[in-house]
């Protein structure tokens, strides 16, 4: 029997590692009012960056996934994925 996990993600569901380097895809300087991100703390990951617009910035991340992949954090969804897809 196959199971599908459908997840809808919003602004607080996807976070970027605060150590992400400057890049041409997103303005990630939280000190800039036009930045795509703002700083925050996460219990699991420490300092992280939250996206201001899940739809707009999520599209940029999707289109440039290989660059962003090592910096993506998704603490709200991670336990469900690990529970379902990791061997017990």
C-alpha positions in Angstrom: 0.0 0.0 0.0 1.4 3.4 -1.0 0.9 6.5 1.1 1.2 10.1 -0.1 2.2 13.0 2.2 0.8 16.3 1.0 2.1 19.3 2.8 1.2 23.0 2.3 4.0 25.3 3.3 3.8 28.9 4.4 6.1 31.7 5.5 7.0 30.1 8.8 7.4 26.6 7.5 10.5 27.1 5.4 13.6 28.7 6.9 17.0 29.3 5.6 20.2 28.7 7.5 21.5 32.1 8.6 24.9 31.2 7.2 23.7 31.2 3.6 26.0 33.2 1.4 25.1 36.3 -0.5 23.6 35.3 -3.9 22.0 36.7 -7.0 18.7 35.0 -6.4 17.4 36.5 -3.1 18.3 39.6 -1.2 19.1 37.9 2.1 20.4 40.8 4.1 18.0 41.2 7.0 19.3 44.7 7.7 18.0 45.8 4.4 14.3 46.7 4.4 13.9 45.2 0.9 15.4 41.9 2.1 13.4 38.7 1.3 14.2 37.4 4.9 14.1 38.4 8.5 16.1 36.9 11.3 14.7 34.6 13.9 15.6 31.8 16.3 14.6 28.1 16.0 14.8 25.6 18.8 16.3 22.9 16.5 18.5 25.1 14.2 19.5 28.2 16.2 19.5 31.4 14.2 17.6 31.1 10.9 16.1 33.4 8.3 12.4 33.4 7.7 11.0 34.2 4.2 8.8 37.3 4.0 6.7 35.9 1.1 6.3 32.1 0.8 4.8 32.4 -2.6 7.2 34.9 -4.2 10.4 33.8 -2.5 9.4 30.1 -2.6 9.2 30.3 -6.4 12.7 31.7 -6.5 14.0 28.9 -4.2 12.2 26.3 -6.3 13.7 27.7 -9.5 17.2 27.7 -8.0 16.8 24.6 -5.7 20.3 23.2 -6.1 21.8 26.4 -4.7 19.3 26.6 -1.8 19.1 22.9 -1.0 21.9 22.8 1.6 20.5 25.9 3.4 16.8 24.9 3.7 15.4 24.1 7.1 11.8 22.9 7.6 11.3 22.1 11.3 7.5 22.0 11.2 7.4 19.3 8.4 10.6 17.5 9.2 9.2 15.2 12.0 6.3 14.0 9.8 8.7 13.2 6.9 11.2 11.4 9.2 8.4 9.5 10.9 6.8 8.3 7.7 9.8 7.8 5.4 12.6 6.7 7.7 12.9 3.1 8.7 12.0 2.5 12.3 
